[in-house]
Amino acid sequence: MADLAGILRDLAAESQAVDDLVAGLPAEGWARPTPAPGWSIAHQVAHLAWTDGKSLISASRPEDWQSEVENLLSIGENYVDQGAEDGAQLPPDELLAQWRAGRAALAEALAKVPEGQKLPWYGPPMSAASMATARMMETWAHGQDIADALGVTREPAERLWHIARFGTRTRDFAYKLHSLAPPTEEFRVELTAPDGSTWAFGPEDAEQRLTGSALDFCLVATQRRHPADTDLVATGADVEEWLGIAQAFAGPPGAGREPGQFA
C-alpha cells in the first residue's frame, strides 16, 4: 500500500524547493525564457498552479470533472498552453501566492480521499497516491526547466525515488501515446540513487535492462534531457526504443530536448 502521507510530505518539499528558486526573483526574472519553447519562468509556475487547480477539482469535486473534459474538448490542443498563458499574465507575487494556496489546498484534499477511491483525470483514473506522485513528477520537471533557465544545478534528493518509480510504471503508457504496442516482456531497471545505493524495478532475470543514474533516468522520463546526454545504458532493442519515447506526463507526445542542448 502506498504511503500517501509520505508522498505528500515529499511533494511539499519538492514544491518548496522550486518555490525557493523563484521567490526572490525580480519581476523581470519571471519573464526569462526556459527550455520549453514559448514558456517563461512565469509560464512554468502558472502551469503548476493551473494543474494543481485541476487536480483539486478531481480530488474534491469529482462530480464536476465531466465539465473539465468538455472544456478541454472545446478548446482543443491549446488547452494546457492557454492555462499557462493566462496565469503568466498575473503579477509575479500574485501568481506565486496563487500557486502556494492551490498546492496547500490540493494536499489537504488528497489526504482526505478514501483509500481505494479512484480520481478522474485526463488519462486513466488514479488513486490519491498516484495523483500526488504525478504532481511531484511535474513539479520536479518544471522546476528543472526553471533551474535550467537560471543556470542553477540542483542536487538530487532521495524523494527522486517517487519519480523514478513513476517513470518505470508509465512505460506502456508512453508506447500507447505513440500508437505502438508495448513490449510483452518487463524490463529490469537498476538506477544509482543520490546516496549511492541502487533502486531496482522489474524482474531481476529480465533480458532487457536499463542502468544508470536515477537523476538521468528521471530527466529522460520527463523529457528534460535527451538520452544521448545521459549515462543511461540500454541492453536490448526494446529498451533503446523506450528511451526514445519515454514520457511520464499526460498529454500528447512531447518534443523533448535536442542532443547536446545541455552539454
C-alpha positions as CSV (number, residue, x, y, z in Angstrom):
1,M,0.0,0.0,0.0
2,A,1.4,3.4,-1.0
3,D,2.3,5.8,1.9
4,L,0.1,8.8,0.9
5,A,1.2,10.8,3.9
6,G,4.9,10.3,3.0
7,I,4.3,11.2,-0.7
8,L,2.5,14.4,0.3
9,R,5.4,15.3,2.6
10,D,7.9,14.8,-0.3
11,L,5.6,16.7,-2.6
12,A,5.6,19.6,-0.2
13,A,9.4,19.5,0.0
14,E,9.7,19.4,-3.8
15,S,7.3,22.3,-4.2
16,Q,9.2,24.3,-1.6
17,A,12.5,23.6,-3.5
18,V,11.0,25.1,-6.7
19,D,9.4,27.9,-4.7
20,D,12.9,28.8,-3.3
21,L,14.1,29.2,-6.9
22,V,11.6,31.8,-7.9
23,A,10.6,33.6,-4.6
24,G,13.4,36.1,-4.7
25,L,13.3,36.8,-8.5
26,P,12.7,40.4,-9.6
27,A,9.7,40.9,-11.8
28,E,11.9,40.8,-15.0
29,G,13.3,37.5,-13.9
30,W,9.9,35.8,-14.2
31,A,10.0,36.7,-17.9
32,R,13.2,34.8,-18.5
33,P,12.7,32.1,-21.2
34,T,13.0,28.5,-20.3
35,P,14.0,25.5,-22.5
36,A,10.2,24.9,-23.2
37,P,9.6,26.9,-26.4
38,G,7.5,30.0,-25.7
39,W,7.4,29.4,-22.0
40,S,9.0,31.8,-19.5
41,I,9.6,31.1,-15.8
42,A,6.1,32.7,-15.2
43,H,4.6,30.1,-17.6
44,Q,6.2,27.3,-15.7
45,V,4.8,28.4,-12.3
46,A,1.5,29.2,-13.9
47,H,1.3,25.7,-15.3
48,L,2.0,24.2,-11.9
49,A,-0.7,26.4,-10.3
50,W,-3.2,25.6,-13.1
51,T,-2.6,21.8,-12.9
52,D,-2.9,21.9,-9.1
53,G,-6.2,23.6,-9.6
54,K,-7.5,20.9,-12.0
55,S,-6.2,18.2,-9.6
56,L,-8.1,19.9,-6.8
57,I,-11.4,19.6,-8.8
58,S,-10.7,15.9,-9.3
59,A,-9.9,15.3,-5.7
60,S,-12.6,17.4,-4.0
61,R,-15.4,17.6,-6.6
62,P,-15.1,14.6,-9.0
63,E,-18.7,15.1,-9.9
64,D,-17.6,18.3,-11.8
65,W,-14.9,16.6,-13.8
66,Q,-17.0,16.0,-16.9
67,S,-17.3,19.7,-17.3
68,E,-13.5,19.9,-17.4
69,V,-13.3,17.3,-20.1
70,E,-15.9,19.2,-22.1
71,N,-13.9,22.4,-21.7
72,L,-10.8,20.6,-22.9
73,L,-12.6,19.3,-26.0
74,S,-14.0,22.8,-26.8
75,I,-10.6,24.5,-26.6
76,G,-8.6,21.7,-28.2
77,E,-4.8,21.2,-28.3
78,N,-4.1,24.6,-26.8
79,Y,-5.9,23.8,-23.6
80,V,-2.7,23.4,-21.4
81,D,-0.8,26.2,-23.1
82,Q,-3.7,28.6,-22.7
83,G,-3.9,27.9,-19.0
84,A,-0.1,28.7,-18.6
85,E,-0.5,31.8,-20.7
86,D,-3.4,33.1,-18.7
87,G,-1.5,32.6,-15.4
88,A,1.7,34.1,-16.7
89,Q,-0.1,37.4,-17.2
90,L,-0.6,37.8,-13.5
91,P,1.9,39.9,-11.4
92,P,4.6,37.5,-10.1
93,D,3.7,38.0,-6.4
94,E,0.0,37.2,-7.2
95,L,0.9,34.2,-9.3
96,L,3.2,32.9,-6.5
97,A,0.6,33.3,-3.9
98,Q,-2.0,31.5,-6.1
99,W,0.4,28.6,-6.5
100,R,1.1,28.4,-2.8
101,A,-2.5,28.4,-1.8
102,G,-3.5,25.9,-4.5
103,R,-0.9,23.3,-3.7
104,A,-1.8,23.6,0.0
105,A,-5.5,23.1,-0.8
106,L,-4.7,20.1,-3.0
107,A,-2.5,18.4,-0.4
108,E,-5.4,18.8,2.1
109,A,-7.9,17.4,-0.3
110,L,-5.8,14.4,-1.3
111,A,-5.2,13.5,2.3
112,K,-9.0,13.1,2.7
113,V,-9.6,10.8,-0.3
114,P,-10.8,7.4,0.9
115,E,-8.4,4.6,0.4
116,G,-9.2,2.7,-2.8
117,Q,-11.1,5.6,-4.4
118,K,-10.0,6.5,-8.0
119,L,-9.9,10.1,-9.1
120,P,-10.8,11.1,-12.6
121,W,-8.1,12.6,-14.8
122,Y,-7.3,13.4,-18.5
123,G,-5.7,10.0,-18.7
124,P,-6.7,6.9,-16.7
125,P,-8.3,7.4,-13.3
126,M,-5.8,7.2,-10.5
127,S,-5.5,6.9,-6.7
128,A,-4.8,9.8,-4.5
129,A,-1.2,8.5,-4.0
130,S,-0.7,8.3,-7.8
131,M,-2.0,11.8,-8.2
132,A,0.3,13.1,-5.5
133,T,3.2,11.3,-7.2
134,A,2.2,12.7,-10.6
135,R,2.2,16.2,-9.1
136,M,5.6,15.7,-7.7
137,M,6.9,14.5,-11.0
138,E,5.5,17.6,-12.8
139,T,6.7,19.9,-10.0
140,W,10.2,18.5,-10.3
141,A,10.2,18.5,-14.1
142,H,9.0,22.1,-14.4
143,G,11.4,23.0,-11.6
144,Q,14.2,21.6,-13.8
145,D,13.1,24.0,-16.6
146,I,13.3,26.9,-14.2
147,A,16.7,25.8,-12.9
148,D,18.0,25.5,-16.4
149,A,16.7,29.0,-17.2
150,L,18.5,30.3,-14.2
151,G,21.7,28.3,-14.7
152,V,21.2,26.5,-11.4
153,T,22.4,23.0,-10.8
154,R,20.1,21.2,-8.3
155,E,21.3,18.4,-6.1
156,P,19.1,15.3,-6.4
157,A,17.2,14.3,-3.3
158,E,16.0,10.9,-2.1
159,R,12.5,11.8,-3.0
160,L,13.5,11.4,-6.6
161,W,12.6,7.7,-6.0
162,H,8.9,8.5,-6.5
163,I,9.6,9.9,-9.9
164,A,11.9,7.1,-10.9
165,R,9.2,4.6,-10.0
166,F,6.6,6.6,-11.8
167,G,8.8,6.7,-14.9
168,T,9.0,2.9,-15.0
169,R,5.3,2.4,-14.3
170,T,4.4,4.7,-17.2
171,R,6.4,2.6,-19.8
172,D,3.3,1.1,-21.5
173,F,1.6,4.5,-21.4
174,A,4.4,6.0,-23.5
175,Y,4.1,3.3,-26.1
176,K,0.3,3.8,-26.4
177,L,0.8,7.6,-26.8
178,H,2.8,6.8,-29.9
179,S,0.3,4.2,-31.1
180,L,2.8,1.4,-30.5
181,A,2.2,-2.0,-28.9
182,P,4.1,-2.2,-25.6
183,P,6.7,-5.0,-25.3
184,T,5.2,-8.1,-23.7
185,E,8.3,-8.6,-21.5
186,E,9.1,-6.5,-18.5
187,F,12.4,-4.6,-18.3
188,R,14.9,-4.6,-15.4
189,V,15.8,-1.0,-14.4
190,E,18.7,-0.5,-12.0
191,L,19.4,3.1,-11.0
192,T,22.1,4.6,-8.8
193,A,20.3,6.7,-6.1
194,P,21.6,10.0,-4.9
195,D,23.1,8.3,-1.8
196,G,24.9,5.7,-3.9
197,S,22.5,2.8,-3.3
198,T,20.6,1.0,-6.1
199,W,17.0,1.4,-6.9
200,A,15.7,-1.6,-8.8
201,F,12.5,-2.1,-10.7
202,G,11.3,-5.1,-12.7
203,P,12.3,-8.8,-12.6
204,E,15.9,-9.5,-11.7
205,D,16.2,-12.1,-14.5
206,A,14.8,-9.8,-17.3
207,E,16.9,-10.0,-20.5
208,Q,16.4,-6.3,-21.4
209,R,17.8,-3.9,-18.9
210,L,18.5,-0.3,-18.2
211,T,21.2,1.0,-15.9
212,G,22.5,4.4,-15.0
213,S,21.9,7.2,-12.5
214,A,18.4,7.8,-11.1
215,L,18.7,11.5,-11.9
216,D,19.4,10.9,-15.6
217,F,16.6,8.4,-15.8
218,C,14.1,11.0,-14.3
219,L,15.4,13.6,-16.7
220,V,14.8,11.4,-19.7
221,A,11.4,10.1,-18.4
222,T,10.2,13.7,-18.0
223,Q,11.8,14.7,-21.4
224,R,14.2,17.2,-19.8
225,R,17.3,15.6,-21.3
226,H,18.0,13.7,-24.5
227,P,19.1,10.1,-23.7
228,A,22.4,10.7,-25.6
229,D,23.3,13.3,-23.0
230,T,23.0,10.9,-20.0
231,D,24.9,8.0,-18.5
232,L,22.0,5.6,-19.2
233,V,22.9,2.2,-20.7
234,A,20.2,0.2,-22.5
235,T,20.6,-3.5,-23.1
236,G,18.1,-4.6,-25.7
237,A,16.4,-3.1,-28.7
238,D,13.1,-2.6,-26.9
239,V,14.8,-0.7,-24.0
240,E,16.5,1.6,-26.5
241,E,13.2,2.3,-28.2
242,W,11.6,3.1,-24.9
243,L,14.3,5.6,-24.0
244,G,13.4,7.5,-27.2
245,I,9.7,7.8,-26.4
246,A,9.6,7.6,-22.5
247,Q,7.0,10.1,-21.2
248,A,5.9,10.1,-17.6
249,F,3.4,13.0,-18.0
250,A,-0.1,13.0,-19.6
251,G,-0.9,14.7,-22.9
252,P,0.4,14.3,-26.5
253,P,3.9,13.1,-27.0
254,G,6.4,15.9,-26.3
255,A,9.2,17.1,-28.5
256,G,11.7,16.6,-25.6
257,R,15.2,18.2,-25.8
258,E,17.8,18.1,-28.5
259,P,21.0,16.1,-28.2
260,G,23.8,18.3,-26.8
261,Q,21.3,21.0,-25.7
262,F,22.8,21.0,-22.2
263,A,26.3,19.8,-23.0
